[in-house]
Amino acid sequence: MKDDIVQEIIKEQDIVQEIIKEQDWRGLNNTQFARLIGIDPSAWCRIKKGQRRPTLDFLKAVIQKLPHLQLVIFNYMAKGK
């Protein structure tokens, strides 16, 4: 059970890191990036810090605005989110 939780946290960190790479590539600060994908900037900051888990709504927002990340997100979800 504990190992499952640890693995899930690692998967979440992996997907968040992929999204952060996109933010960095675009040269956007947290507020600009959050507005791009249509979420509250403070929510994005909490997700980045690991204080909040990426929700399905968050992942949908990312896919809608950044469709090229769709495969990465689908792979994350298929592995047992």
C-alpha positions as CSV (number, residue, x, y, z in Angstrom):
1,M,0.0,0.0,0.0
2,K,2.7,2.5,1.0
3,D,4.7,1.6,-2.1
4,D,1.6,2.2,-4.3
5,I,1.3,5.7,-2.8
6,V,5.0,6.5,-3.3
7,Q,4.7,5.3,-7.0
8,E,1.6,7.5,-7.6
9,I,3.4,10.5,-6.1
10,I,6.4,9.9,-8.4
11,K,4.1,9.6,-11.5
12,E,2.5,12.9,-10.5
13,Q,5.8,14.6,-10.1
14,D,6.8,13.3,-13.6
15,I,3.8,14.8,-15.3
16,V,4.2,18.1,-13.5
17,Q,7.9,18.2,-14.5
18,E,6.8,17.7,-18.2
19,I,4.4,20.6,-17.8
20,I,7.1,22.8,-16.1
21,K,9.4,22.0,-19.1
22,E,6.7,23.5,-21.4
23,Q,6.4,26.6,-19.2
24,D,10.2,27.1,-19.2
25,W,10.3,26.5,-23.0
26,R,7.7,29.2,-23.5
27,G,9.6,31.6,-21.1
28,L,6.5,32.3,-19.0
29,N,6.3,33.0,-15.3
30,N,3.8,31.1,-13.1
31,T,1.0,33.7,-13.5
32,Q,1.4,33.9,-17.3
33,F,1.4,30.1,-17.7
34,A,-1.6,29.6,-15.4
35,R,-3.5,32.1,-17.3
36,L,-2.5,30.4,-20.6
37,I,-4.0,27.1,-19.4
38,G,-6.9,28.8,-17.7
39,I,-6.3,28.1,-14.0
40,D,-5.7,30.1,-10.9
41,P,-2.0,31.1,-10.6
42,S,-1.9,30.1,-7.0
43,A,-3.3,26.6,-7.9
44,W,-0.5,26.2,-10.4
45,C,2.1,27.3,-7.8
46,R,0.8,24.7,-5.4
47,I,0.8,22.0,-8.0
48,K,4.4,22.8,-8.9
49,K,5.5,22.7,-5.2
50,G,3.7,19.4,-4.7
51,Q,1.3,20.9,-2.3
52,R,-1.7,20.1,-4.5
53,R,-2.2,17.1,-6.8
54,P,-2.9,17.6,-10.5
55,T,-6.7,17.1,-10.9
56,L,-8.5,15.7,-13.9
57,D,-9.8,19.2,-14.6
58,F,-6.3,20.6,-14.5
59,L,-5.0,17.9,-16.9
60,K,-8.0,18.6,-19.3
61,A,-7.1,22.3,-19.2
62,V,-3.5,21.5,-20.1
63,I,-4.6,19.2,-23.0
64,Q,-7.0,21.8,-24.3
65,K,-4.4,24.6,-24.4
66,L,-1.3,22.5,-25.1
67,P,-2.6,19.6,-27.2
68,H,1.0,18.4,-28.0
69,L,1.2,17.2,-24.3
70,Q,-1.8,15.0,-24.8
71,L,0.2,11.8,-25.2
72,V,2.3,12.5,-22.1
73,I,-0.8,13.1,-20.0
74,F,-2.7,10.1,-21.4
75,N,0.3,7.9,-20.7
76,Y,0.4,9.2,-17.1
77,M,-3.3,8.5,-16.7
78,A,-3.1,5.0,-18.2
79,K,-0.4,4.0,-15.8
80,G,-2.8,4.2,-12.9
81,K,-3.5,7.8,-11.8
